Amino acid sequence: MKTATRAANLMAALLLTATAVTAQRRTVNDVALLPQVQAEYALHGDDYLLLTLRGLINPGPTGNGLKRTGLLLGYERFWDTHWSGGATLGIKVSEDNRFSTDINMFSPNLAPELFVRHWNTFGKFNFRQRLGATYAIYNTQAVDSRAFTSLRLDIDRPIAVGEKIRLLPRVAYEATAYLRFQRDEATQPKERFIDFGYARAEVGVRLPSGFDVTPWFGYQTEYIFTLPQTDGMGKVTIPGGQLNKITPVIGLDARLTLFRGGSVFERRQLPTQH
């Protein structure tokens, strides 16, 4: 009798698990291209000023070339070998079609951010955590301006190739969530706990002249709730519920580092994904 009860409980648990998995659907968009050009001005120590220009390209069957361009201005100050903080300002230069890749910079018209970073070193590996708070400002009433917070974890290991070239293999994951206290839960649509996830893998090539080239590949996932779709007879054709919208992204970052005073000096430099 106990065996039968346990078997029934196990079957019920499996059915519930299968239902949960089925309820969470996913769609995969066309691959997007995200080239980026950076100018980093090295100050005293590891501090820096940053200017970035990006252009989002959607070359797939539903795309029509360049979708969006944006600027990013940034400053970061290192208080010691472990802690730093700073600010960025993302500015959308061209109009867009709300393509969601890289929400921090391209969907809003203006995105000021404050952030803090922690840096650990384990042997030859660098492990960093970056916590930021951003307010996304839109110039249209169709989208509400909102604040969100993001946490990025990344790890890399510099590898010397000869005497002058260094490779920087790196993996990173960033989770972004809107701040819920801004919205009236009684009237606004239901939202997921995490709104965006961004996984990225790259190999940077750093030359002694202060020039970096970093090809990378990433997946951005937008986590949303959808309403069920019905036909003219009221029959549900597409079920609602949790939906994960995935966009593969191929990127290429090119960075030129300029040193204060004109002469190169020793410093810790962040990857191109600051």
C-alpha atoms as a printed R data frame, in Angstrom:
    type eleno elety resid chain resno       x      y       z
1   ATOM     1    CA   MET     A     1   0.000  0.000   0.000
2   ATOM     2    CA   LYS     A     2   2.818  2.368   0.923
3   ATOM     3    CA   THR     A     3   4.595  1.487  -2.315
4   ATOM     4    CA   ALA     A     4   1.506  2.351  -4.339
5   ATOM     5    CA   THR     A     5   1.108  5.647  -2.475
6   ATOM     6    CA   ARG     A     6   4.738  6.568  -3.116
7   ATOM     7    CA   ALA     A     7   4.367  5.678  -6.786
8   ATOM     8    CA   ALA     A     8   1.254  7.855  -7.034
9   ATOM     9    CA   ASN     A     9   3.034 10.756  -5.351
10  ATOM    10    CA   LEU     A    10   6.004 10.375  -7.687
11  ATOM    11    CA   MET     A    11   3.730 10.307 -10.728
12  ATOM    12    CA   ALA     A    12   1.937 13.453  -9.552
13  ATOM    13    CA   ALA     A    13   5.260 15.230  -9.035
14  ATOM    14    CA   LEU     A    14   6.412 14.261 -12.524
15  ATOM    15    CA   LEU     A    15   3.147 15.499 -14.022
16  ATOM    16    CA   LEU     A    16   3.464 18.832 -12.204
17  ATOM    17    CA   THR     A    17   7.047 19.189 -13.395
18  ATOM    18    CA   ALA     A    18   6.076 18.411 -16.974
19  ATOM    19    CA   THR     A    19   3.239 20.944 -16.769
20  ATOM    20    CA   ALA     A    20   5.605 23.644 -15.490
21  ATOM    21    CA   VAL     A    21   8.106 22.953 -18.238
22  ATOM    22    CA   THR     A    22   5.392 23.001 -20.865
23  ATOM    23    CA   ALA     A    23   3.981 26.279 -19.541
24  ATOM    24    CA   GLN     A    24   7.337 27.994 -19.956
25  ATOM    25    CA   ARG     A    25   7.791 28.468 -23.712
26  ATOM    26    CA   ARG     A    26  10.706 29.935 -25.658
27  ATOM    27    CA   THR     A    27  11.271 31.589 -28.988
28  ATOM    28    CA   VAL     A    28  14.591 32.257 -30.719
29  ATOM    29    CA   ASN     A    29  15.112 35.400 -32.794
30  ATOM    30    CA   ASP     A    30  17.506 35.842 -35.700
31  ATOM    31    CA   VAL     A    31  21.171 36.386 -34.872
32  ATOM    32    CA   ALA     A    32  22.019 40.052 -34.265
33  ATOM    33    CA   LEU     A    33  25.402 41.711 -34.882
34  ATOM    34    CA   LEU     A    34  26.769 44.235 -32.407
35  ATOM    35    CA   PRO     A    35  30.041 45.961 -33.425
36  ATOM    36    CA   GLN     A    36  31.549 48.428 -30.960
37  ATOM    37    CA   VAL     A    37  34.364 50.987 -31.050
38  ATOM    38    CA   GLN     A    38  35.826 52.298 -27.789
39  ATOM    39    CA   ALA     A    39  38.256 54.998 -26.724
40  ATOM    40    CA   GLU     A    40  39.514 54.560 -23.165
41  ATOM    41    CA   TYR     A    41  41.520 57.349 -21.553
42  ATOM    42    CA   ALA     A    42  43.705 56.019 -18.733
43  ATOM    43    CA   LEU     A    43  44.006 58.325 -15.726
44  ATOM    44    CA   HIS     A    44  46.220 57.859 -12.657
45  ATOM    45    CA   GLY     A    45  46.186 54.320 -11.294
46  ATOM    46    CA   ASP     A    46  43.448 52.196 -12.839
47  ATOM    47    CA   ASP     A    47  40.911 55.031 -13.213
48  ATOM    48    CA   TYR     A    48  39.630 55.808 -16.694
49  ATOM    49    CA   LEU     A    49  37.249 57.763 -18.889
50  ATOM    50    CA   LEU     A    50  35.356 55.881 -21.600
51  ATOM    51    CA   LEU     A    51  33.651 56.752 -24.883
52  ATOM    52    CA   THR     A    52  31.858 53.985 -26.783
53  ATOM    53    CA   LEU     A    53  30.011 53.916 -30.112
54  ATOM    54    CA   ARG     A    54  27.834 50.903 -30.939
55  ATOM    55    CA   GLY     A    55  25.691 49.916 -33.887
56  ATOM    56    CA   LEU     A    56  23.120 47.120 -33.717
57  ATOM    57    CA   ILE     A    57  22.635 45.202 -36.972
58  ATOM    58    CA   ASN     A    58  19.908 42.645 -37.664
59  ATOM    59    CA   PRO     A    59  20.915 40.807 -40.858
60  ATOM    60    CA   GLY     A    60  18.282 38.052 -40.667
61  ATOM    61    CA   PRO     A    61  15.299 37.483 -42.970
62  ATOM    62    CA   THR     A    62  13.180 39.900 -40.936
63  ATOM    63    CA   GLY     A    63  15.936 42.496 -40.590
64  ATOM    64    CA   ASN     A    64  16.769 45.493 -42.722
65  ATOM    65    CA   GLY     A    65  20.350 46.324 -41.787
66  ATOM    66    CA   LEU     A    66  21.429 48.828 -39.156
67  ATOM    67    CA   LYS     A    67  18.781 49.068 -36.433
68  ATOM    68    CA   ARG     A    68  20.217 51.384 -33.852
69  ATOM    69    CA   THR     A    69  23.308 53.335 -32.882
70  ATOM    70    CA   GLY     A    70  24.182 54.557 -29.433
71  ATOM    71    CA   LEU     A    71  26.867 56.331 -27.415
72  ATOM    72    CA   LEU     A    72  28.095 55.455 -23.949
73  ATOM    73    CA   LEU     A    73  30.079 57.819 -21.735
74  ATOM    74    CA   GLY     A    74  31.662 56.427 -18.589
75  ATOM    75    CA   TYR     A    75  33.970 57.110 -15.659
76  ATOM    76    CA   GLU     A    76  35.288 54.672 -13.057
77  ATOM    77    CA   ARG     A    77  37.457 55.309 -10.006
78  ATOM    78    CA   PHE     A    78  39.307 52.563  -8.131
79  ATOM    79    CA   TRP     A    79  39.369 53.080  -4.367
80  ATOM    80    CA   ASP     A    80  41.718 50.139  -3.782
81  ATOM    81    CA   THR     A    81  42.670 46.849  -5.448
82  ATOM    82    CA   HIS     A    82  39.233 45.327  -4.739
83  ATOM    83    CA   TRP     A    83  36.639 48.083  -4.972
84  ATOM    84    CA   SER     A    84  35.713 50.684  -7.555
85  ATOM    85    CA   GLY     A    85  32.687 52.672  -8.609
86  ATOM    86    CA   GLY     A    86  31.544 55.059 -11.266
87  ATOM    87    CA   ALA     A    87  28.837 56.265 -13.589
88  ATOM    88    CA   THR     A    88  27.799 55.828 -17.209
89  ATOM    89    CA   LEU     A    89  25.420 57.639 -19.521
90  ATOM    90    CA   GLY     A    90  23.898 55.773 -22.452
91  ATOM    91    CA   ILE     A    91  22.524 57.900 -25.298
92  ATOM    92    CA   LYS     A    92  20.503 56.571 -28.232
93  ATOM    93    CA   VAL     A    93  21.598 58.313 -31.413
94  ATOM    94    CA   SER     A    94  19.197 56.808 -33.972
95  ATOM    95    CA   GLU     A    95  15.587 55.645 -33.861
96  ATOM    96    CA   ASP     A    96  14.896 51.955 -33.366
97  ATOM    97    CA   ASN     A    97  12.164 49.365 -33.516
98  ATOM    98    CA   ARG     A    98  12.378 48.304 -29.849
99  ATOM    99    CA   PHE     A    99  14.688 45.397 -30.665
100 ATOM   100    CA   SER     A   100  15.647 44.351 -27.166
101 ATOM   101    CA   THR     A   101  19.311 43.375 -27.510
102 ATOM   102    CA   ASP     A   102  21.475 45.197 -24.982
103 ATOM   103    CA   ILE     A   103  18.632 46.871 -23.127
104 ATOM   104    CA   ASN     A   104  21.037 48.945 -21.013
105 ATOM   105    CA   MET     A   105  22.169 51.069 -23.933
106 ATOM   106    CA   PHE     A   106  19.941 50.845 -26.948
107 ATOM   107    CA   SER     A   107  16.265 50.690 -26.097
108 ATOM   108    CA   PRO     A   108  16.103 53.837 -23.895
109 ATOM   109    CA   ASN     A   109  16.704 57.287 -25.330
110 ATOM   110    CA   LEU     A   110  18.757 58.153 -22.248
111 ATOM   111    CA   ALA     A   111  20.095 55.815 -19.546
112 ATOM   112    CA   PRO     A   112  22.120 57.250 -16.640
113 ATOM   113    CA   GLU     A   113  23.689 54.610 -14.390
114 ATOM   114    CA   LEU     A   114  25.572 54.388 -11.105
115 ATOM   115    CA   PHE     A   115  27.549 51.237 -10.372
116 ATOM   116    CA   VAL     A   116  29.972 49.604  -7.957
117 ATOM   117    CA   ARG     A   117  32.445 46.824  -8.775
118 ATOM   118    CA   HIS     A   118  34.292 44.252  -6.690
119 ATOM   119    CA   TRP     A   119  37.446 42.580  -8.017
120 ATOM   120    CA   ASN     A   120  38.996 39.370  -6.687
121 ATOM   121    CA   THR     A   121  42.080 37.521  -7.957
122 ATOM   122    CA   PHE     A   122  42.444 33.769  -7.487
123 ATOM   123    CA   GLY     A   123  45.831 32.710  -8.780
124 ATOM   124    CA   LYS     A   124  45.838 33.837 -12.415
125 ATOM   125    CA   PHE     A   125  42.047 34.205 -12.598
126 ATOM   126    CA   ASN     A   126  40.151 37.479 -12.174
127 ATOM   127    CA   PHE     A   127  36.643 37.248 -10.728
128 ATOM   128    CA   ARG     A   128  34.510 40.399 -10.730
129 ATOM   129    CA   GLN     A   129  31.019 41.371  -9.609
130 ATOM   130    CA   ARG     A   130  29.371 44.515 -10.951
131 ATOM   131    CA   LEU     A   131  26.159 45.913  -9.438
132 ATOM   132    CA   GLY     A   132  24.451 48.800 -11.243
133 ATOM   133    CA   ALA     A   133  21.308 50.906 -10.965
134 ATOM   134    CA   THR     A   134  19.981 52.582 -14.122
135 ATOM   135    CA   TYR     A   135  17.022 54.782 -15.016
136 ATOM   136    CA   ALA     A   136  15.812 54.207 -18.592
137 ATOM   137    CA   ILE     A   137  14.212 57.318 -20.099
138 ATOM   138    CA   TYR     A   138  12.042 57.139 -23.246
139 ATOM   139    CA   ASN     A   139  10.662 60.018 -25.309
140 ATOM   140    CA   THR     A   140   7.437 58.198 -26.151
141 ATOM   141    CA   GLN     A   141   4.334 57.634 -24.068
142 ATOM   142    CA   ALA     A   142   4.047 54.096 -25.435
143 ATOM   143    CA   VAL     A   143   6.859 52.965 -23.077
144 ATOM   144    CA   ASP     A   144   7.141 54.024 -19.438
145 ATOM   145    CA   SER     A   145  10.478 55.288 -18.162
146 ATOM   146    CA   ARG     A   146  11.618 52.873 -15.466
147 ATOM   147    CA   ALA     A   147  14.507 52.101 -13.145
148 ATOM   148    CA   PHE     A   148  16.204 48.729 -13.119
149 ATOM   149    CA   THR     A   149  19.130 47.072 -11.414
150 ATOM   150    CA   SER     A   150  21.652 44.636 -12.871
151 ATOM   151    CA   LEU     A   151  24.224 42.231 -11.472
152 ATOM   152    CA   ARG     A   152  27.041 40.926 -13.650
153 ATOM   153    CA   LEU     A   153  29.477 38.147 -12.753
154 ATOM   154    CA   ASP     A   154  32.524 37.544 -14.935
155 ATOM   155    CA   ILE     A   155  35.759 35.585 -14.828
156 ATOM   156    CA   ASP     A   156  38.816 35.769 -17.077
157 ATOM   157    CA   ARG     A   157  42.429 34.657 -17.234
158 ATOM   158    CA   PRO     A   158  45.141 36.633 -19.082
159 ATOM   159    CA   ILE     A   159  47.393 34.441 -21.212
160 ATOM   160    CA   ALA     A   160  50.728 35.744 -22.547
161 ATOM   161    CA   VAL     A   161  51.503 34.900 -26.180
162 ATOM   162    CA   GLY     A   162  55.145 35.793 -26.785
163 ATOM   163    CA   GLU     A   163  56.441 38.946 -25.139
164 ATOM   164    CA   LYS     A   164  53.979 41.495 -26.466
165 ATOM   165    CA   ILE     A   165  50.562 39.921 -27.023
166 ATOM   166    CA   ARG     A   166  48.068 38.824 -24.390
167 ATOM   167    CA   LEU     A   167  44.898 36.805 -24.840
168 ATOM   168    CA   LEU     A   168  41.994 37.346 -22.468
169 ATOM   169    CA   PRO     A   169  39.431 34.504 -22.543
170 ATOM   170    CA   ARG     A   170  36.397 35.488 -20.494
171 ATOM   171    CA   VAL     A   171  32.857 34.409 -19.650
172 ATOM   172    CA   ALA     A   172  30.182 36.623 -18.096
173 ATOM   173    CA   TYR     A   173  26.534 36.539 -17.106
174 ATOM   174    CA   GLU     A   174  24.338 39.525 -16.267
175 ATOM   175    CA   ALA     A   175  20.823 39.490 -14.809
176 ATOM   176    CA   THR     A   176  18.603 42.586 -15.009
177 ATOM   177    CA   ALA     A   177  15.381 43.265 -13.113
178 ATOM   178    CA   TYR     A   178  13.024 46.241 -13.170
179 ATOM   179    CA   LEU     A   179  12.338 47.857  -9.794
180 ATOM   180    CA   ARG     A   180   8.773 46.819  -8.983
181 ATOM   181    CA   PHE     A   181   7.890 49.544  -6.486
182 ATOM   182    CA   GLN     A   182   7.309 51.904  -9.395
183 ATOM   183    CA   ARG     A   183   4.276 50.008 -10.682
184 ATOM   184    CA   ASP     A   184   0.790 49.329  -9.378
185 ATOM   185    CA   GLU     A   185   0.578 45.549  -9.252
186 ATOM   186    CA   ALA     A   186  -3.228 45.717  -9.246
187 ATOM   187    CA   THR     A   187  -3.474 47.358 -12.675
188 ATOM   188    CA   GLN     A   188  -0.158 46.619 -14.426
189 ATOM   189    CA   PRO     A   189   0.558 43.354 -16.282
190 ATOM   190    CA   LYS     A   190   2.262 40.612 -14.308
191 ATOM   191    CA   GLU     A   191   6.051 40.460 -14.697
192 ATOM   192    CA   ARG     A   192   8.792 37.897 -14.128
193 ATOM   193    CA   PHE     A   193  11.269 38.266 -11.251
194 ATOM   194    CA   ILE     A   194  14.223 38.577 -13.676
195 ATOM   195    CA   ASP     A   195  13.438 40.532 -16.850
196 ATOM   196    CA   PHE     A   196  16.634 40.045 -18.854
197 ATOM   197    CA   GLY     A   197  19.574 37.663 -18.807
198 ATOM   198    CA   TYR     A   198  22.766 38.099 -20.799
199 ATOM   199    CA   ALA     A   199  25.395 35.348 -21.194
200 ATOM   200    CA   ARG     A   200  28.602 36.211 -23.038
201 ATOM   201    CA   ALA     A   201  31.830 34.399 -23.979
202 ATOM   202    CA   GLU     A   202  34.819 36.095 -25.615
203 ATOM   203    CA   VAL     A   203  38.529 36.019 -26.334
204 ATOM   204    CA   GLY     A   204  40.220 39.414 -26.276
205 ATOM   205    CA   VAL     A   205  43.526 40.105 -28.031
206 ATOM   206    CA   ARG     A   206  45.539 42.880 -26.353
207 ATOM   207    CA   LEU     A   207  48.470 44.457 -28.186
208 ATOM   208    CA   PRO     A   208  51.252 46.513 -26.532
209 ATOM   209    CA   SER     A   209  50.320 49.615 -28.521
210 ATOM   210    CA   GLY     A   210  47.151 49.998 -26.427
211 ATOM   211    CA   PHE     A   211  44.848 48.390 -28.988
212 ATOM   212    CA   ASP     A   212  42.390 45.568 -28.190
213 ATOM   213    CA   VAL     A   213  40.256 43.417 -30.466
214 ATOM   214    CA   THR     A   214  37.609 41.228 -28.815
215 ATOM   215    CA   PRO     A   215  35.276 38.938 -30.779
216 ATOM   216    CA   TRP     A   216  32.463 37.556 -28.655
217 ATOM   217    CA   PHE     A   217  29.252 35.575 -28.729
218 ATOM   218    CA   GLY     A   218  26.285 36.000 -26.426
219 ATOM   219    CA   TYR     A   219  22.685 35.068 -25.685
220 ATOM   220    CA   GLN     A   220  20.215 37.629 -24.412
221 ATOM   221    CA   THR     A   221  17.004 36.266 -22.913
222 ATOM   222    CA   GLU     A   222  13.936 38.398 -22.259
223 ATOM   223    CA   TYR     A   223  11.697 36.843 -19.603
224 ATOM   224    CA   ILE     A   224   8.040 37.846 -19.972
225 ATOM   225    CA   PHE     A   225   4.450 36.758 -19.354
226 ATOM   226    CA   THR     A   226   2.126 36.552 -22.363
227 ATOM   227    CA   LEU     A   227  -1.658 36.494 -22.649
228 ATOM   228    CA   PRO     A   228  -3.364 33.581 -24.462
229 ATOM   229    CA   GLN     A   229  -4.254 34.171 -28.136
230 ATOM   230    CA   THR     A   230  -7.687 33.082 -29.377
231 ATOM   231    CA   ASP     A   231  -9.356 32.663 -32.758
232 ATOM   232    CA   GLY     A   232 -12.712 34.086 -33.858
233 ATOM   233    CA   MET     A   233 -14.567 31.338 -32.008
234 ATOM   234    CA   GLY     A   234 -12.806 32.072 -28.745
235 ATOM   235    CA   LYS     A   235 -10.674 28.917 -28.900
236 ATOM   236    CA   VAL     A   236  -7.151 29.310 -27.522
237 ATOM   237    CA   THR     A   237  -4.655 28.946 -30.368
238 ATOM   238    CA   ILE     A   238  -1.507 30.056 -28.543
239 ATOM   239    CA   PRO     A   239  -1.368 29.482 -24.778
240 ATOM   240    CA   GLY     A   240  -0.304 32.266 -22.456
241 ATOM   241    CA   GLY     A   241   2.145 32.073 -19.585
242 ATOM   242    CA   GLN     A   242   5.886 32.354 -19.235
243 ATOM   243    CA   LEU     A   243   7.811 33.052 -22.431
244 ATOM   244    CA   ASN     A   244  11.593 33.302 -22.875
245 ATOM   245    CA   LYS     A   245  12.570 35.351 -25.940
246 ATOM   246    CA   ILE     A   246  16.171 34.489 -26.868
247 ATOM   247    CA   THR     A   247  18.381 36.536 -29.168
248 ATOM   248    CA   PRO     A   248  21.826 35.205 -30.179
249 ATOM   249    CA   VAL     A   249  24.321 38.052 -30.576
250 ATOM   250    CA   ILE     A   250  27.697 38.125 -32.344
251 ATOM   251    CA   GLY     A   251  29.881 41.066 -31.397
252 ATOM   252    CA   LEU     A   252  33.251 42.586 -32.174
253 ATOM   253    CA   ASP     A   253  34.790 45.177 -29.842
254 ATOM   254    CA   ALA     A   254  37.722 47.354 -30.909
255 ATOM   255    CA   ARG     A   255  39.341 49.513 -28.205
256 ATOM   256    CA   LEU     A   256  42.110 52.097 -28.264
257 ATOM   257    CA   THR     A   257  43.628 53.024 -24.909
258 ATOM   258    CA   LEU     A   258  45.084 56.511 -24.593
259 ATOM   259    CA   PHE     A   259  47.409 57.198 -21.658
260 ATOM   260    CA   ARG     A   260  47.512 60.441 -19.729
261 ATOM   261    CA   GLY     A   261  50.770 62.230 -20.506
262 ATOM   262    CA   GLY     A   262  51.293 60.208 -23.686
263 ATOM   263    CA   SER     A   263  53.555 57.509 -22.199
264 ATOM   264    CA   VAL     A   264  52.330 53.985 -21.419
265 ATOM   265    CA   PHE     A   265  52.284 53.057 -17.708
266 ATOM   266    CA   GLU     A   266  51.377 49.905 -15.799
267 ATOM   267    CA   ARG     A   267  47.712 49.554 -14.886
268 ATOM   268    CA   ARG     A   268  44.944 46.978 -14.467
269 ATOM   269    CA   GLN     A   269  42.617 47.222 -17.425
270 ATOM   270    CA   LEU     A   270  39.075 45.936 -17.599
271 ATOM   271    CA   PRO     A   271  37.753 43.870 -20.525
272 ATOM   272    CA   THR     A   272  35.944 45.739 -23.293
273 ATOM   273    CA   GLN     A   273  32.617 44.908 -21.599
274 ATOM   274    CA   HIS     A   274  33.093 47.458 -18.838
